[in-house]
Amino acid sequence: MRLATIALALGVSAAGAAIAAKPSPLGPPPPSGAGLPAGQCFRSQEIRNHTIGDPSTLLINVRGKESYRVTMRGACLAGATASDPIITRSPPGSTIICKPIDMDVSISKGGFATPCIVDSIVRLSPDEIAALPRKLKP
């Protein structure tokens, strides 16, 4: 009986390790502070759709053509869903988003807005978009 308990415990442990070892479809986050080169900048009003990639990643579609990965500090997106409205603001006098400081993001849930601190913004390549599971494509 004791041997069966040990074997069961080892099996559960191995299964947990296999689940934990499963790579994220998003890959590692971009470096903190990463922004966009001049030709990839966009205006906040050009955002057409979004999905929540994980508790700290927002995936957005811009102009119906490009997709971007916006990484937040902390887990401010925990509990948010793709159907929750996102609120984006640009600093006064600028509507172009190129760097993390250019984008102010909040998630509206139940009438309350939760602010997020944008840590990085990168444009996703066609291959990165194709590798995303269907439910994560913005």
N, C-alpha and C positions, 0 to 999 in steps of 0.2 A: 504494500500500500504506500509506504513511504517513497519507494522508487518511482511509482506512478505520479505522486505529487511533485517530486523533483523534475520528472520529465515534462509534466504539464507546465510547471513554472518556467522551465527553459524554453518550451515551445511558445509560451505567451511572450516571454522576453524577446525571443528572436523575431516574432511577428511584429512586436512594437518597434524593434530596430529597423525592420524592413519598411514599415510605414514611415518612420522618421527619416529614413535614408532616401525616400522617394524625392527626386529633385523637383523643385518648383518649376512650373511651365514658364515662369517669368525670368528665371535665371537669377544671378546675383544682382543686388541693387547697383545702380550707377554710383560713381563717387559722389560724396557729399559736395554740394555746391555746383554740380555739373549743370551747365546751361546749354542753350542752342546757338549754333553759328548764325550769322546774320541772315542767310538765305532760308532758315528754317523757323524763324520767329512767326508768331501769329497773334491775332487780336482775340480777346476773350469772347467777343460776340460771334466769332467763327466756330466756337465749339458746338458740335451737333449732337454728340452722344457721349455717354461715359459708362464704364463698368468699374466695379470694385475688384481689384486683382487680389488683394490680401489686406490685412489690417493697416498697412502703411502705403499701399499703392493704388493710385487712381489711373485708369487707362482712359484716354479721351480720344475722340475722333474730331478732327478739325476740317472744316470745309467739305466733309464727306469724302475726303481723299487721303489725308494723312492721319496716322495714329501716334500718340505720344504717351510716354510713361512718366507720370508725375509721382515722385516719391515724397512721402511726408515724414517728418520726425515723429517718433513715437508711433502709437497705434490709434491715431485719431479716427480712423475709418472702421475700427472694430465695431461690429453691430450694424454698420450701414449696409444698405443694399443698393443695387443699381437703380432701383425705382425711387430712391430718396433723391430729392433735388439737390444739386450742388449750387453753391452761390460763389461766383467768382467776381472779384473786383481787381481793378488795376490801381496803382498809385495815382494820385491826382496829377493831371497833366500828361499821362501816358496811357495808351491803350494797347501797346505792343508788349507781348510776353516773350522774353528771350532768356531771362535768368530767374532763379527761384524767387528772388526778391520782387520780381515784377508780378507775381501771382499771389493773390490772397484767396484762399479756399476755405469755405465752410460747408458742412453737411447739414441740411435741414431735416430734422427728424422730429415728428410730433410737435411741430410748431417752434422748436428750439433750434438755434443754429450752433453747431459745434465748430469752432475755428480750428484750422490745421496750419502747421508751419511747413511750407513747401521746402524740401531739402534739395531736390534735383528735378530737372526736366530734360528728357531725352526723346528724340524722335525714334520710333521703332522702324526697323528695316522691313521690307516685304517678307523676308524669311522669318523674322521674329514674329510678325503678325500671323503668318501661315502656321507657325508652331503653336500658337495659342489654342487652347480648347475653345470650342464654339461659344460656350457661355461667357468667356472672358473677352471676346472680340468686341471692341467698342463700336 
